[in-house]
Amino acid sequence: MRYLGEPLDAAAAAGYIADCVERDRSTAISRYAVLRKTDGVFLGFCGFKALDEDFGHQVPTGEPWLDFGWRYRREVWHQGIGTEAALAVYAFGKSELGLGSLEARAHCDNIGSLRIIEKLGFAWLNDYTTAIGTFRRYREPAG
């Protein structure tokens, strides 16, 4: 997991999935599957995640915020799929779900995700460091 840390063991993965399902159920927002149009093959996901983690004191403790993010299979990187999905899901979140202010973040070495975030028009806020590296934090512009 190049920008996400080490893979989880089976028990930790099951716990993570259960937490994701409960969070999505309780917030009514989610990350969405991205499928290849021609054959329906799963390529990754893109969408929204309500968080209350502070990520090294970057967000006031306990203040929920909406993260806009994605993950894709390596073999589909550099094909425009991430940008196409991000633009569509972002528009859906704003027009259909009525979502407020969004943030996005990516590992500083993850040039592909940083480019997608910038194409969306998000503005850089700051960089911060965690146990798995330095991340760049963005927020969508007001208005």
C-alpha positions as CSV (number, residue, x, y, z in Angstrom):
1,M,0.0,0.0,0.0
2,R,2.3,2.6,-1.3
3,Y,0.8,5.7,0.3
4,L,-1.4,4.1,3.0
5,G,1.0,2.1,5.2
6,E,1.3,-1.7,5.6
7,P,-1.5,-4.1,4.6
8,L,-3.9,-5.2,7.4
9,D,-4.2,-8.8,8.7
10,A,-7.5,-10.5,8.2
11,A,-8.9,-9.6,11.6
12,A,-7.9,-5.9,11.3
13,A,-9.3,-5.8,7.7
14,A,-12.6,-7.2,8.9
15,G,-12.8,-4.6,11.7
16,Y,-11.9,-1.8,9.2
17,I,-14.7,-3.0,6.8
18,A,-17.2,-3.2,9.7
19,D,-16.3,0.4,10.8
20,C,-16.6,1.7,7.2
21,V,-20.1,0.1,6.8
22,E,-21.3,1.6,10.1
23,R,-19.8,5.0,9.3
24,D,-21.4,5.0,5.8
25,R,-24.8,3.9,7.3
26,S,-24.7,6.6,10.0
27,T,-23.6,9.5,7.8
28,A,-25.4,8.5,4.6
29,I,-22.3,9.3,2.5
30,S,-19.8,6.9,1.1
31,R,-16.9,6.1,-1.2
32,Y,-18.4,4.7,-4.4
33,A,-17.1,1.8,-6.6
34,V,-15.5,2.9,-9.9
35,L,-16.1,0.3,-12.6
36,R,-14.7,0.1,-16.1
37,K,-17.5,1.1,-18.5
38,T,-16.8,-1.6,-21.1
39,D,-16.9,-4.7,-18.8
40,G,-17.8,-3.6,-15.3
41,V,-14.4,-4.5,-13.8
42,F,-13.8,-2.9,-10.4
43,L,-11.0,-0.3,-10.8
44,G,-11.1,1.3,-7.3
45,F,-13.3,3.8,-5.4
46,C,-14.0,7.5,-5.2
47,G,-16.1,9.5,-2.8
48,F,-16.7,11.0,0.6
49,K,-15.8,10.0,4.1
50,A,-17.0,11.7,7.3
51,L,-14.0,11.7,9.7
52,D,-13.4,12.9,13.2
53,E,-9.7,12.0,13.3
54,D,-7.4,15.0,13.8
55,F,-4.5,13.8,11.7
56,G,-1.7,15.3,13.9
57,H,-3.8,18.2,15.1
58,Q,-4.7,19.4,11.6
59,V,-8.4,19.4,12.5
60,P,-9.8,20.5,15.8
61,T,-10.3,17.5,18.0
62,G,-13.8,16.0,17.7
63,E,-14.8,18.3,14.8
64,P,-16.2,16.1,12.0
65,W,-15.1,16.9,8.5
66,L,-15.7,15.5,5.0
67,D,-12.8,14.0,3.2
68,F,-12.9,13.6,-0.6
69,G,-10.7,10.7,-1.7
70,W,-10.0,7.7,-3.9
71,R,-7.9,4.6,-4.4
72,Y,-7.3,2.8,-7.6
73,R,-5.6,-0.3,-8.9
74,R,-2.1,0.5,-10.0
75,E,-2.7,-0.8,-13.5
76,V,-5.2,1.9,-14.2
77,W,-3.0,4.8,-13.0
78,H,-2.2,7.5,-15.6
79,Q,-5.3,6.9,-17.7
80,G,-7.5,9.8,-16.6
81,I,-9.9,7.5,-14.8
82,G,-9.1,9.1,-11.4
83,T,-9.8,12.6,-12.7
84,E,-12.9,11.6,-14.6
85,A,-14.4,9.8,-11.5
86,A,-13.4,12.6,-9.2
87,L,-15.1,15.3,-11.3
88,A,-18.3,13.3,-11.6
89,V,-18.4,12.3,-7.9
90,Y,-17.6,15.8,-6.8
91,A,-20.4,17.2,-8.9
92,F,-22.8,14.5,-7.5
93,G,-21.8,15.3,-3.9
94,K,-22.5,19.0,-4.3
95,S,-25.6,18.9,-6.5
96,E,-27.4,15.7,-5.2
97,L,-26.1,15.3,-1.7
98,G,-25.8,19.0,-0.9
99,L,-22.4,18.5,0.8
100,G,-20.7,21.4,2.4
101,S,-17.0,22.1,2.6
102,L,-14.7,19.3,1.6
103,E,-11.1,18.5,2.2
104,A,-8.7,16.3,0.3
105,R,-5.2,15.1,1.2
106,A,-2.6,13.0,-0.4
107,H,0.9,11.8,0.4
108,C,3.4,14.4,-0.9
109,D,5.0,11.7,-3.2
110,N,1.6,10.8,-4.7
111,I,1.8,13.1,-7.7
112,G,-1.2,11.6,-9.5
113,S,-3.6,12.3,-6.6
114,L,-2.1,15.8,-6.0
115,R,-2.8,16.6,-9.6
116,I,-6.4,15.4,-9.3
117,I,-6.9,17.5,-6.2
118,E,-5.5,20.6,-8.0
119,K,-7.7,20.0,-11.1
120,L,-10.7,20.1,-8.8
121,G,-9.7,23.6,-7.8
122,F,-8.9,22.7,-4.2
123,A,-6.5,25.1,-2.4
124,W,-3.4,24.0,-0.5
125,L,-3.7,24.5,3.3
126,N,-0.6,22.9,4.8
127,D,1.6,19.8,4.9
128,Y,1.7,17.5,7.9
129,T,3.7,14.4,8.9
130,T,2.4,11.1,10.2
131,A,4.0,7.7,10.9
132,I,3.7,6.8,7.2
133,G,4.9,10.0,5.6
134,T,4.2,13.7,4.8
135,F,0.8,14.6,3.5
136,R,-0.5,17.7,1.7
137,R,-3.9,19.0,2.9
138,Y,-6.3,20.9,0.6
139,R,-9.7,22.5,1.0
140,E,-12.2,23.3,-1.7
141,P,-12.5,27.1,-2.2
142,A,-15.5,28.8,-0.7
143,G,-18.4,29.6,-2.9
